Amino acid sequence: MLVEGPVAVTNEVLLLLQPHIREPILSNRPQGPLELPSSETRTLILRDVGALNGEDQRRLLEWLGGTGSHTQVLSTTEHSLFARASGGLFDIALYYRLNVMLLHVGSIESPRPAV
């Protein structure tokens, strides 16, 4: 699930979802290099996924295709990842991998395209 919106609101959404996600839970904020679990984690919460650099985006996509393939991923961002991916600032394959379900809360930098 990808949650887009202001940090305070996305944090509230994560709190509301907590009783419904699989344990054990690993929560990660991108402060330095992205740390990915080497063992099976049931739920990985990635806060501010839009701030990941290109190398960490590549590593995350590879991890999701291997070790993390059975991991439930909840990611948050205060940026429109669609706009960033369209502009080449975010890996498009990773965007579609994270965007299994998009929950847009509050306002973000650009409007969503009509589908």
C-alpha positions in Angstrom: 0.0 0.0 0.0 1.2 3.5 -0.8 -0.1 6.3 1.4 0.5 9.8 -0.1 -0.1 13.0 1.9 1.3 15.2 4.7 3.5 13.4 7.2 1.1 14.0 10.2 -1.8 12.5 8.2 0.1 9.5 6.8 1.4 8.8 10.4 -2.2 8.8 11.6 -3.2 6.4 8.8 -0.4 4.0 9.8 -1.6 4.0 13.4 -5.1 3.2 12.2 -3.8 0.3 10.1 -1.5 -1.2 12.8 -4.1 -3.6 14.1 -4.7 -5.0 10.6 -1.1 -5.6 9.5 1.0 -8.8 9.9 3.6 -9.0 12.6 6.5 -8.8 13.1 6.7 -5.3 11.8 9.9 -3.4 10.8 9.6 0.3 10.5 12.2 2.2 8.5 12.9 5.9 7.9 15.4 6.8 5.2 18.0 8.4 7.4 21.1 7.3 5.6 21.3 4.1 3.5 18.1 2.0 3.4 18.3 -1.0 5.7 16.4 -4.0 4.4 15.8 -7.1 6.6 17.8 -10.2 5.6 15.2 -12.5 7.2 11.5 -12.7 6.4 9.6 -9.8 7.8 5.8 -9.9 7.6 5.3 -6.1 7.3 7.8 -3.5 6.3 6.8 0.2 6.8 8.8 2.5 4.7 8.3 6.1 5.7 9.0 8.9 3.1 9.7 6.4 0.3 9.8 9.3 -2.1 13.1 10.5 -0.5 14.9 7.3 -1.4 17.9 7.8 -3.7 18.3 5.9 -6.9 20.6 3.2 -5.4 18.2 2.5 -2.5 15.2 2.4 -5.0 17.1 -0.3 -7.0 18.0 -2.3 -3.9 14.4 -2.1 -2.6 13.0 -3.3 -6.0 15.5 -6.2 -6.0 14.7 -7.1 -2.4 11.0 -7.1 -3.2 11.6 -9.6 -6.0 13.6 -11.9 -3.8 13.9 -12.0 0.0 11.0 -9.6 0.5 8.6 -11.2 -2.0 6.3 -12.3 0.8 6.5 -9.1 2.8 3.6 -6.8 3.2 4.9 -3.3 2.4 3.3 -0.1 3.6 5.0 3.0 2.3 4.3 6.7 2.9 5.3 9.9 1.1 4.4 13.5 1.0 5.2 13.7 -2.7 3.2 12.5 -5.7 5.2 9.4 -6.6 3.4 9.2 -10.0 4.7 12.7 -10.9 8.2 11.8 -9.7 8.2 8.5 -11.6 6.9 10.2 -14.7 9.6 12.8 -14.4 12.3 10.2 -14.0 13.0 11.0 -10.3 11.6 7.7 -9.0 11.9 4.2 -10.5 8.7 3.5 -12.4 8.9 -0.3 -11.8 9.2 0.4 -8.0 6.3 2.8 -8.2 4.1 0.2 -9.7 5.3 -2.5 -7.2 4.5 -0.2 -4.2 1.3 1.1 -5.7 -0.8 -2.0 -5.3 -3.2 0.1 -3.4 -3.0 3.9 -3.3 -4.4 5.9 -0.4 -4.3 9.6 -1.1 -4.9 11.7 2.1 -4.7 15.5 2.2 -3.0 17.6 -0.4 0.2 16.9 -2.3 2.3 18.8 -4.8 0.4 17.9 -8.0 -3.1 16.6 -9.0 -3.7 12.9 -9.9 -4.3 12.2 -13.5 -7.8 11.0 -14.5 -7.8 7.2 -15.1 
